[in-house]
Amino acid sequence: MNDLMDLSMADTSNLTPIESVLGIDEDGMTTAKKLYEFLELNPSNYSKWCRRNILENEFAEENIDYWAFVPKDEREFNPNPTQDFKLTAHFAKKLSMTQKNERGEQAREYFTRVEDGAKKMILQFQDMSPQLQYMIKVEQEQKRQAQEIAEVKDMVQTSVTRVESIREVVALDTTSWRGDTRNLINKMAQELGGGQAFQQVRAESYELLEKRMGVSLKQRLTNKRRRMADEGVCKSKRDKLSQVDIIAEDKKLIEGYTAIVKEMAIKYGAA
């Protein structure tokens, strides 16, 4: 990061209300998501706003005005994580100026004060002795390295957890397939927001099985119910029969279905 950012580091333990809302970090920077929320813009247009104002902005340069990153919680829990951007005070001020409302004016004034303070600190830094300047730079470099090490540790831990989960899924066999596959489908549904997602994931698993094995579970289910009716089995019992029961009658379908649910669990980040 450039000198302006290094010399405008904020004490995150003593943030003003506006700094807390903007999520100002120790480098004095906010994020695109925090700024977007502060400006009270339409949540559904966030990705489009980032593309138009940041990625496609001919007057903004990556790793100078902004830094792209994926938030930790997005990496861990979202199979399709949303990208965010660290913004310098100068660039955040420019983005704030495009919003002709009270929040835009508040943000612009705040980042203007940050820039003025940073300029003052730079002048004070230049007046320091070479020895003191060197000590400050060493301290800043140590903090930067410590932050990078912490981020690497987080990434490694996330990867280890992911690998362990995948290992557990791969280890599943066909001896307890009904309960295991149901649990995995439930995990996938939770990753997709719960609610009706369970039915959607289960329907997808049946569809993939039919394509892979060249069978029609629905037709087999219909035929099974007809045979049960001919045998005098009551309607309530026939209605309880499901496609899982059809799979249970065929060893190859059990193996195929177990494999498919494993693959889906990894795909949807439930493993």
N, C-alpha and C positions, 0 to 999 in steps of 0.2 A: 504494500500500500504506500501511497505517496506521503511526503512529509506533512502535508496539511492534515491528513487523516491521523497520522501518528501523534501529532502535537495537539489534537483536539479530542483526546480520549476523555470520556466522561466517567465520573464515579457512579456506577449503576446502582450503588446502595443508597444514593441520595438524589434520586431523580425528581424533577418537578412533575406536576400532573400531566402536562403535555408530553414530556419525555417518556413517561410511563405508558401513555396511550400509544405513542409512536414507537415504543419498543426500542428506544435508543440504546445501543450497545456500548461496550467499553471503547470502541473506536469512534463514537459520536455519530454512528450511522443508523438509519432506519432500514426497513425492508419495503419492497413494493407492496406487499400484502397489507402491512400495517398502515402505510401511507394511504392506500386505497380505501381502507376501512375508515381512517380518520376523516378523509374527504367526503365520506358518506355517499360513495358512488354505488351504482347498481351491482350487487354481488355476482350476478350472472354474466356480467361483461368483463370480469377481471382478466381472463386470459386474453381477450381481444385488446383490452387496454394495455396490457404488458407488451403485446406484440407490436401495437401501433406506436406506443410512446417510448418503449425501451429497445426492443430488438430491432425494430425497423427505423429507429430514430437516427438520421444521418449525422446528427450533431452530438451523439452519445457514443462513447467507445467502451467496449467491454474491458474489464480489468483496469479501467481508469475512472470511469463514472459509475460503473455498476459491476457486481460480481454475481453470476448465476450460482444457485445452490438448491439442493433439495432438503427441506426440513427433516429433522430426525424422525418425528412422528410419522411423516409421510413415507419415509424409507421403510419403517418397520411395519406399518399397518395398511398401506395402500399399494396394491399391485400396479396402479397407474398413478404414481405420485405427481402432484402439481408443483411446477418449478416456481421458485421465488428468487428475489434479487436483493442483494445488499446495495444500498444507494448512498453515495456521498452526500454531504449536506448541500453542496452546490447543485448537484443534479436533482436532489429532492426538492430544492427550492424552485428550480426551473419547472419541474412537473407540477408543483403546487400552484404556480402562476397561471397555469392553463385553466384552473377552476375558478370561475368568477363568482365565488360565494364566500360566506363568512369563514368556513373551515379552510378554504384555500388561502385566505388572507392571514389567518392565524398561523398556518404552517409556513407560509412565506416569511412572516415576521420572525418566527422562531429560527428558521434556518439562516436567515440574514444575521441574526445575533450570533449564531454559532460560527458563521464565517468571520464575522468581525472579531470574535474572541480568538479564533484560530490565528488570524493575521497578527493580532497582538502578541500571542504566544510565540509565533515565528520570529517576530522582531526581538522579543526578550531572549529567545534561544540564540539568535545571532550575536547578541551582546555578551553571551556567556563565554567563559574561557574555553579553549579547545579541550582541556581535560574534562570539564563538566559536561560539555557537549558529547564527548565520547562516552562518558558514564551513562548519560541519558539514553543514547543510542543502544548501548549494550543492554540496558534494562528493557528497552522496547523490543529488542531482538529476542531476549529471553522469554518475554511474555508471548511473543508471536510463536516461538517454537513450542512453548508449553501448550498453547491453544491448538496447534497442529497435532501434537502428540495426543491430546485429549480427544480430538476429532477422530484420529486414527484408531484409538482404543474403542471408541463408540462403534465405529464401523466394523472392527474386528469382532466385538462382542455380538453385534447384530448378525454378522455372518456366521459365527459359531452357533448362535441360537437357531438360525435358519437351517444350518446343516444338520443339527441334531433333530429338528422337527422333520426334515426330509428323510433322515435315516429311520425315524420311527414309522413314517408312512410307508417307506419302501419295505420295511420289515413285516408289514401286515400280511397275513396269509389268509387262506380260504376257510380256516377252521371256525372263525367267529366273524365271518364276512358280513352278516346282516347288521349286527350292532356296530361294527367298525365302520362300514360304509355309511351308515346313517349318521354316525358321529361326525365323520368327515364332511358329509353334505351339510350338516348343521353348521360346522365351522365355516364352510364356504359361504353359506347364506349370511352368517354374521359379518363376514368380510364385505359382503355386498349390501349390507344395510339391514338385514333381517326382514321381518314381515313376509311378503309373498316370495322372497328370494329362495326360500327352501323349495317350494314347488317348482320354481323355474330351474334351479340347479338339478333337482332330481329328474325333471323332464329332459334336460340336456343330457344327463347320464344315460337315460333310456334310449334317446335318439342316437347317441354315439355308439351304444352297444348294438343297436339294430343295424346300423351302417357297417360296423366292423364285422359282425357275425352273420350278416345276411339273413336276419330273421325279423318277424313282426310280432313283438310282444303283445300288442293289442289283439291281433288275430288269435294268437295262442290263448290269451286270456278269455276271449269270447268262446272259443272252442271248449276250453276247460269248463266254463260255466254251463255250457249246453250239456256236456257230458254229466255234470253234477246234477243238472235238472232232470235228465233222463234217469238218473239213479235215485231220484226222489229226495235229493238234498234240499233243505228249505232255502227260500230266497234270501233271508237275512245272512245266512252263512255264505251263499254264493256271492252276495254283494261285498262281503268283507275280503274276498279274494283280490289280490293286487298283482301288479307286474313283478314285484319282488318274489312273490310265491311262484310265478312262472319261471323266473330265473333259478330259483332254488331246486327245480326239478331237473336241471341240466347242468352237469359238472362243468362243461365247457363254457356255458353262459356265466356260471359263478366265477370262473377264472377270468373271463373277459371283462365282466362287470367290475370285479375287484381292481383289475389293472387300470380300467378307465377312470374309476373314482380316484385312484392314487394320482394319476396324471392330472386330473382336474384340480385336485387339492394343491399340487405344486403350482399349477398355472394360476390359480386364484389366490395364492399366498396364504393358504390355510395350513400349509405344511411348514 
